[in-house]
Amino acid sequence: MSRLFTGIIGVAMVATVPAAAQSTRVAEAQAKADAKLAKALEGRTAGEPVRCISLSSVRSTQIIDKTAIIYEVGGKLYVNRPVSGASSLDDDDILVTKTSSSQLCDVDIVRLVDRAGHFPRGFVSLGKFVPYEKVKTSSL
């Protein structure tokens, strides 16, 4: 009986090592994504979140892995942290957006397509768009 108990304890201890290692990798990946987002927003200040942006005014998009989508509209960057599906975001994916109006809103869903194989990879449900504008410096 004691050998069985010891064997179960040993298996349980071995099973927790990969979970701890995976947790560390996830934390490192998130820290890297947060740093990439901070670099993209460097020198900008956040404004009040908005529900929609003009889809025709979007100049470019940038995916921050497993974190957010940055939409460039004029001189502003709008950061959208999806309310669901963010863990599927990969900077090598193509964003496929289909809306019923000229606006991209916090109720819209964006499909993710693999750039190389062109197969569906999932989707994200958008959240509010936080605008970031460059900090204006006064010339004295």
VENPEPE-V739877 format. One record per residue. N is the residue number from 0. RES is the residue in three letters. PHI is phi in whole degrees, 0 to 359 (NA if undefined). OMEGA is omega in whole degrees, 0 to 359 (NA if undefined). Layout:
# VENPEPE-V739877
n=(N & N)
res=(RES & RES)
phi=(PHI & PHI)
omega=(OMEGA & OMEGA)
This chain:
# VENPEPE-V739877
n=(0 & 1 & 2 & 3 & 4 & 5 & 6 & 7 & 8 & 9 & 10 & 11 & 12 & 13 & 14 & 15 & 16 & 17 & 18 & 19 & 20 & 21 & 22 & 23 & 24 & 25 & 26 & 27 & 28 & 29 & 30 & 31 & 32 & 33 & 34 & 35 & 36 & 37 & 38 & 39 & 40 & 41 & 42 & 43 & 44 & 45 & 46 & 47 & 48 & 49 & 50 & 51 & 52 & 53 & 54 & 55 & 56 & 57 & 58 & 59 & 60 & 61 & 62 & 63 & 64 & 65 & 66 & 67 & 68 & 69 & 70 & 71 & 72 & 73 & 74 & 75 & 76 & 77 & 78 & 79 & 80 & 81 & 82 & 83 & 84 & 85 & 86 & 87 & 88 & 89 & 90 & 91 & 92 & 93 & 94 & 95 & 96 & 97 & 98 & 99 & 100 & 101 & 102 & 103 & 104 & 105 & 106 & 107 & 108 & 109 & 110 & 111 & 112 & 113 & 114 & 115 & 116 & 117 & 118 & 119 & 120 & 121 & 122 & 123 & 124 & 125 & 126 & 127 & 128 & 129 & 130 & 131 & 132 & 133 & 134 & 135 & 136 & 137 & 138 & 139)
res=(MET & SER & ARG & LEU & PHE & THR & GLY & ILE & ILE & GLY & VAL & ALA & MET & VAL & ALA & THR & VAL & PRO & ALA & ALA & ALA & GLN & SER & THR & ARG & VAL & ALA & GLU & ALA & GLN & ALA & LYS & ALA & ASP & ALA & LYS & LEU & ALA & LYS & ALA & LEU & GLU & GLY & ARG & THR & ALA & GLY & GLU & PRO & VAL & ARG & CYS & ILE & SER & LEU & SER & SER & VAL & ARG & SER & THR & GLN & ILE & ILE & ASP & LYS & THR & ALA & ILE & ILE & TYR & GLU & VAL & GLY & GLY & LYS & LEU & TYR & VAL & ASN & ARG & PRO & VAL & SER & GLY & ALA & SER & SER & LEU & ASP & ASP & ASP & ASP & ILE & LEU & VAL & THR & LYS & THR & SER & SER & SER & GLN & LEU & CYS & ASP & VAL & ASP & ILE & VAL & ARG & LEU & VAL & ASP & ARG & ALA & GLY & HIS & PHE & PRO & ARG & GLY & PHE & VAL & SER & LEU & GLY & LYS & PHE & VAL & PRO & TYR & GLU & LYS & VAL & LYS & THR & SER & SER & LEU)
phi=(NA & 292 & 294 & 297 & 299 & 297 & 297 & 294 & 299 & 299 & 295 & 297 & 292 & 294 & 293 & 281 & 297 & 298 & 297 & 293 & 295 & 294 & 299 & 294 & 297 & 296 & 296 & 294 & 296 & 293 & 297 & 295 & 295 & 298 & 293 & 295 & 294 & 299 & 295 & 295 & 261 & 304 & 80 & 238 & 241 & 281 & 252 & 287 & 299 & 238 & 278 & 221 & 228 & 285 & 295 & 289 & 269 & 289 & 274 & 202 & 228 & 220 & 265 & 258 & 317 & 55 & 225 & 200 & 238 & 255 & 252 & 266 & 230 & 62 & 271 & 256 & 248 & 253 & 260 & 242 & 258 & 306 & 282 & 208 & 87 & 303 & 295 & 273 & 296 & 221 & 294 & 259 & 268 & 258 & 272 & 245 & 246 & 230 & 238 & 262 & 214 & 274 & 254 & 254 & 237 & 291 & 258 & 277 & 244 & 245 & 276 & 248 & 236 & 296 & 296 & 280 & 265 & 58 & 256 & 297 & 246 & 138 & 204 & 232 & 261 & 293 & 253 & 289 & 259 & 261 & 281 & 235 & 247 & 296 & 289 & 276 & 259 & 274 & 263 & 255)
omega=(182 & 177 & 178 & 180 & 179 & 179 & 179 & 178 & 180 & 178 & 179 & 180 & 179 & 181 & 181 & 180 & 178 & 179 & 179 & 179 & 178 & 178 & 178 & 179 & 179 & 179 & 179 & 179 & 179 & 178 & 178 & 179 & 178 & 179 & 178 & 178 & 179 & 179 & 180 & 183 & 183 & 179 & 181 & 176 & 182 & 174 & 178 & 178 & 177 & 182 & 186 & 171 & 179 & 183 & 181 & 180 & 181 & 180 & 182 & 176 & 176 & 177 & 171 & 186 & 172 & 186 & 190 & 172 & 177 & 176 & 176 & 179 & 184 & 179 & 182 & 170 & 177 & 180 & 177 & 174 & 184 & 179 & 172 & 178 & 182 & 181 & 178 & 183 & 179 & 185 & 176 & 179 & 173 & 177 & 178 & 185 & 177 & 181 & 178 & 178 & 180 & 181 & 171 & 190 & 182 & 176 & 183 & 178 & 179 & 178 & 179 & 181 & 179 & 184 & 184 & 186 & 181 & 177 & 180 & 179 & 181 & 180 & 175 & 172 & 186 & 173 & 178 & 180 & 179 & 180 & 176 & 178 & 177 & 177 & 179 & 178 & 180 & 179 & 181 & NA)
